[in-house]
Amino acid sequence: MKIKRFMLAGVALIAIVPISALTFIKPLRMVAPQIVDGVHCCDAVCTDDKARLSESQALYSAAVVRTSEKVGLFRSRGRHMHIRKRVPFQTGSDRRNP
C-alpha cells in the first residue's frame, strides 16, 4: 500500500512540476528580468533590444509625465517591459531563433 502511495505521489509530482514551471516563468520575467536571457534593464525600463534602451527610457519617462498630469502623482513607478520581438517569450520545445 505504501508503494502505491509513493508511486502516485511521484506521478503527481512529475505532472505538477512542468505545469507550475510554465505558470511561474512568465511572471518571473517581470519580477527579475535580469535572470532572463536577452533582457537588458536600466532603472525601471527593461528591453530585449539593448540598442534601443535609451529610446525605451525616453518613452517611459514621457508616459509617466503625461499620465501624472492627467491622474496625479504616482506613489511608486512600476517596471516597464519594452519588448520588440514578435514572440516575446518562448518556453521548452518551441524555443527557436527569431
TORKE-6206 format. One line per 3 residues: their letters; for each residue x, y, z of N, C-alpha, C, O. Coordinates in steps of 0.05 Angstrom, whole numbers, plus 5000, padded with zeros to 4 digits. Layout:
BEGIN
A> X,Y,Z,X,Y,Z,X,Y,Z,X,Y,Z; ...
This chain:
BEGIN
MKI> 5016,4976,5000,5000,5000,5000,5017,5025,5000,5010,5045,4987; 5040,5025,5015,5057,5048,5016,5071,5053,4989,5076,5075,4981; 5076,5031,4975,5089,5033,4948,5070,5047,4929,5078,5063,4913
KRF> 5044,5040,4930,5024,5053,4913,5022,5083,4918,5021,5099,4900; 5022,5090,4943,5021,5119,4951,5046,5133,4941,5045,5156,4931; 5069,5121,4944,5094,5132,4936,5095,5136,4905,5103,5157,4895
MLA> 5085,5116,4891,5084,5118,4862,5064,5139,4853,5070,5155,4834; 5041,5141,4866,5021,5161,4860,5032,5189,4865,5028,5207,4849; 5046,5192,4887,5058,5218,4893,5080,5225,4872,5082,5248,4864
GVA> 5095,5206,4863,5115,5211,4843,5103,5219,4816,5113,5237,4803; 5082,5205,4808,5068,5212,4783,5056,5240,4785,5058,5256,4766; 5044,5247,4808,5032,5273,4812,5054,5295,4810,5050,5316,4799
LIA> 5077,5289,4822,5099,5308,4822,5109,5312,4794,5115,5335,4786; 5112,5291,4779,5121,5293,4751,5101,5309,4734,5110,5323,4716; 5076,5308,4740,5056,5323,4725,5055,5352,4734,5051,5370,4718
IVP> 5059,5357,4760,5056,5384,4771,5080,5402,4764,5077,5426,4759; 5104,5391,4764,5128,5407,4761,5128,5422,4734,5132,5447,4734; 5123,5410,4711,5123,5425,4686,5101,5446,4685,5105,5468,4674
ISA> 5078,5439,4695,5056,5458,4695,5062,5483,4712,5057,5505,4704; 5073,5478,4736,5079,5501,4753,5103,5517,4742,5103,5541,4745; 5122,5504,4728,5144,5519,4716,5133,5538,4694,5142,5561,4693
LTF> 5116,5528,4678,5104,5545,4657,5087,5568,4668,5085,5589,4656; 5075,5563,4691,5058,5583,4704,5075,5605,4716,5067,5628,4715; 5098,5599,4727,5114,5619,4741,5137,5631,4725,5148,5651,4734
IKP> 5143,5621,4701,5166,5632,4686,5159,5660,4675,5175,5678,4678; 5136,5664,4663,5129,5690,4652,5127,5711,4674,5138,5733,4670; 5114,5706,4696,5115,5727,4717,5143,5732,4728,5149,5754,4737
LRM> 5160,5711,4727,5188,5714,4736,5202,5735,4719,5220,5749,4728; 5195,5736,4694,5207,5755,4675,5201,5784,4684,5218,5801,4680; 5178,5789,4696,5172,5816,4706,5185,5821,4733,5194,5844,4739
VAP> 5186,5801,4750,5198,5805,4777,5228,5807,4776,5239,5825,4789; 5241,5790,4761,5270,5790,4760,5280,5787,4731,5289,5766,4723; 5276,5808,4714,5283,5805,4686,5313,5801,4680,5321,5792,4659
QIV> 5330,5808,4700,5359,5805,4696,5367,5776,4692,5387,5771,4679; 5352,5758,4703,5359,5729,4700,5349,5717,4675,5357,5694,4668; 5332,5731,4660,5322,5720,4634,5342,5728,4612,5349,5752,4610
DGV> 5349,5709,4596,5369,5714,4575,5358,5733,4554,5336,5730,4545; 5374,5753,4547,5366,5772,4526,5351,5796,4535,5344,5813,4518; 5347,5800,4561,5332,5823,4571,5353,5841,4585,5368,5832,4602
HCC> 5353,5867,4578,5371,5887,4589,5355,5908,4604,5335,5917,4594; 5363,5914,4628,5348,5933,4645,5365,5957,4654,5389,5954,4658; 5352,5979,4656,5364,6004,4667,5342,6018,4682,5323,6027,4670
DAV> 5345,6021,4708,5325,6033,4725,5299,6016,4723,5299,5992,4729; 5277,6029,4715,5251,6015,4714,5244,6005,4686,5222,5996,4682; 5262,6008,4667,5257,6001,4639,5274,5977,4632,5298,5976,4636
CTD> 5260,5957,4620,5274,5933,4610,5267,5929,4581,5244,5934,4573; 5286,5920,4565,5281,5916,4537,5297,5892,4527,5317,5884,4539; 5288,5880,4505,5303,5858,4493,5322,5868,4471,5337,5852,4460
DKA> 5322,5894,4466,5339,5906,4446,5356,5927,4459,5347,5950,4463; 5381,5920,4466,5398,5938,4482,5404,5964,4467,5408,5985,4480; 5404,5963,4441,5409,5987,4425,5387,6008,4428,5391,6032,4424
RLS> 5363,5999,4435,5340,6017,4438,5333,6023,4467,5311,6032,4472; 5351,6017,4485,5345,6021,4514,5340,6051,4520,5322,6057,4535; 5356,6069,4508,5353,6097,4514,5326,6107,4502,5313,6124,4515
ESQ> 5318,6097,4479,5292,6104,4468,5269,6094,4486,5250,6109,4490; 5272,6070,4496,5252,6059,4514,5250,6076,4540,5228,6080,4550; 5273,6085,4550,5272,6101,4574,5259,6128,4569,5243,6138,4586
ALY> 5264,6140,4546,5251,6165,4539,5221,6162,4536,5206,6178,4546; 5212,6140,4523,5183,6135,4521,5170,6131,4548,5149,6142,4553; 5184,6117,4566,5173,6112,4592,5171,6138,4608,5151,6143,4621
SAA> 5192,6154,4607,5192,6180,4622,5170,6198,4612,5156,6211,4628; 5167,6199,4585,5145,6216,4574,5118,6206,4582,5100,6222,4588; 5114,6180,4582,5089,6169,4590,5083,6174,4620,5060,6180,4627
VVR> 5103,6173,4637,5099,6179,4665,5091,6208,4669,5073,6214,4685; 5104,6226,4655,5098,6254,4657,5069,6260,4648,5054,6273,4662; 5062,6250,4624,5035,6254,4614,5013,6242,4632,4993,6254,4637
TSE> 5018,6218,4642,4999,6205,4659,4997,6220,4686,4975,6223,4697; 5019,6229,4697,5019,6244,4722,5003,6270,4720,4989,6278,4738; 5005,6283,4696,4989,6307,4692,4959,6301,4692,4943,6318,4701
KVG> 4951,6278,4682,4923,6272,4679,4911,6261,4706,4889,6268,4713; 4926,6243,4720,4914,6230,4743,4928,6237,4769,4918,6229,4791; 4949,6252,4768,4964,6259,4793,4989,6242,4796,4995,6224,4780
LFR> 5004,6248,4817,5030,6235,4821,5026,6206,4829,5006,6199,4842; 5045,6190,4821,5045,6162,4829,5059,6158,4856,5078,6173,4862; 5050,6138,4871,5064,6132,4896,5091,6119,4890,5111,6124,4903
SRG> 5091,6102,4869,5116,6089,4860,5114,6085,4830,5093,6081,4819; 5137,6084,4818,5138,6079,4789,5142,6050,4784,5160,6037,4795; 5125,6038,4767,5127,6010,4761,5148,6004,4740,5160,6021,4728
RHM> 5153,5978,4737,5172,5969,4717,5158,5968,4689,5135,5961,4687; 5173,5975,4669,5163,5974,4642,5179,5955,4625,5204,5957,4624; 5166,5937,4611,5179,5918,4593,5174,5927,4565,5151,5926,4556
HIR> 5195,5935,4551,5192,5944,4523,5204,5921,4506,5228,5920,4501; 5186,5904,4496,5194,5881,4481,5189,5886,4451,5166,5893,4444; 5209,5882,4435,5207,5888,4406,5201,5862,4390,5191,5864,4367
KRV> 5208,5839,4400,5205,5814,4385,5175,5808,4381,5158,5816,4398; 5169,5794,4359,5141,5786,4355,5132,5766,4376,5110,5767,4386; 5150,5747,4382,5144,5727,4403,5163,5734,4426,5186,5725,4426
PFQ> 5152,5748,4446,5170,5757,4468,5181,5736,4485,5202,5739,4498; 5168,5713,4486,5178,5692,4505,5171,5665,4495,5147,5659,4490; 5191,5648,4491,5186,5620,4484,5194,5602,4506,5213,5608,4521
TGS> 5180,5580,4509,5188,5561,4530,5191,5534,4519,5180,5527,4498; 5208,5518,4532,5211,5490,4526,5218,5484,4497,5236,5495,4486; 5203,5465,4485,5210,5455,4459,5204,5475,4436,5214,5471,4414
DRR> 5189,5496,4441,5183,5515,4420,5203,5538,4418,5198,5558,4405; 5225,5535,4432,5246,5555,4431,5261,5554,4405,5272,5534,4397; 5261,5576,4391,5275,5578,4365,5285,5606,4361,5277,5625,4375
NP> 5303,5610,4343,5315,5636,4338,5295,5653,4322,5285,5644,4302; 5290,5678,4331,5271,5695,4317,5283,5706,4291,5270,5720,4276
